Amino acid sequence: MKKIVLIITVFSSAIAMAQIAIGKSELSKIQPANTVTNPSISLEFYDNADNTKGLVLPWTSTVINQPIAYNSTTEAGYRGMQGTVVDGTIIFDLSDKKVKYMKNGTWSALTGALPLIAGATTYSSFNAVDSSLQDSKKEGASAKAAIGGNSTTDTTAGILVLTDANRAMVLPKVASPHLNIKNPTPGLMAYDTTKKQLAVYNGTVWSFWKP
């Protein structure tokens, strides 16, 4: 709970700022001069070679009397925040244990299990994710952190919204996250600096994506 409060406090204090660095003193610089802050970064995490931590997406709850689950079935606002789910939204969907993002108005999965047999359409089952640690926790329906030049006026539904159209988030960089991140949490994301891939963990298996 203390970690959750700390994260909320950090994001709350960052609402009016255009560029944010978490776990490091400053954002990456533009190469090769390495003296000017990269203007294309909205949010960046600690990225030294010894990093073994990733970004964990918010879990959803399906417990009675808890905020409405934010998943591909309900498409409701996260933790009770009603509103249109916009393209680019990323969630950890407890209904089927997959990390998904909204693409052209449709949910696309970033995680899944490998077919039991090559070419088969039957997939191995997922282990149940234990969400009991967060089932009793409730955040305010208006909880939101917006980062960017439009942060004070942005009305997009979401718990963390990057408002600039010309900046992006840089994921935590980890060498071989499937080997070096111990006890990963469902919904964890990182950039694999060894394979140059996006690594996502769904509670059972790692999925790796590359262009």
PESUL-V88352 format. One record per helix or strand of 3 or more residues. SS is the DSSP state (hx for helix, st for strand). FROM is the first residue (numbers start at 1). TO is the last residue. Records with the same first field share a line. If there is no record, write none. Layout:
BEGIN
SS=FROM-TO / FROM-TO
END
This chain:
BEGIN
hx=2-13 / 78-80 / 132-135 / 177-180
st=20-22 / 41-45 / 90-93 / 98-103 / 106-109 / 145-147 / 160-162 / 168-170 / 188-192 / 197-201 / 206-209
END
